[in-house]
Amino acid sequence: MTIPFIARIRLKTRQPKNTMSTFNLSATIHAFHLLTQPQSLIPALRVPTFADLPIPLGQALTTKAGIRPDIRALVLDKDNCFAEPDSSVIYPAYKDHFQRLKEAYPGDKILIVSNTAGTRSMDPEFRLAEALERETGVRVLRHSAKKPDRECIDEIMQFFLQSPSADVQKPSQVAVIGDRILTDIAMANRMGAWGVWIEKGVVPVDTLPIRIEQLWLRKVEAFGYKSDKPV
Ligand SMILES: [Mg+2]
């Protein structure tokens, strides 16, 4: 019997813990659709690890006009960005850098947007989100749609636009930081923000979707595509 392509991905990515409950077929199909849109996958900036993020972030970026962008707020991924997957604890080696980031971007200028903690499907009572807020002292978005969905982008911008301390008027004042091309970077580019790719997560994770997205990024760049930076 032939196993359909999507089902094979599902089998390959199965992990001993709660992968079945975390798998979102429509989000996965949606994410893979992005593979057909090469520029949507290219980060504006890549850094080896979370501890290598420049502070302030704008100093490492240039707009199409060749000037430093006015980055006022950050969207921060959690899993395998500053914490191990399935953990609400900042990875010990990154604690100092996390603190420096908070000092540079105080109040609501950092928003954690995870596809686990704070999502209505994975964290219906928002207990993970609350634990993460206690641990980090940073707001965690409660959201219905996962990254890189358009609805998730709307929820993020709604948060920033309504927060006086964030002082954000448009997506080009936001940087999205994360370890996944098809969620974090694709969403940044889709929303007109700056995508910052953490190349090495907290722990090595070798799944088929990750291999595919990184291989695709290398191919796209080899064909000469460049990051479509915000204006
Ligand atoms: Mg992640």
Boltz pocket constraint, residues with backbone or C-beta under 6 A from the ligand:
constraints:
  - pocket:
      binder: B
      contacts: [[A, 77], [A, 78], [A, 79], [A, 80], [A, 81], [A, 178], [A, 179], [A, 180]]
      max_distance: 6.0
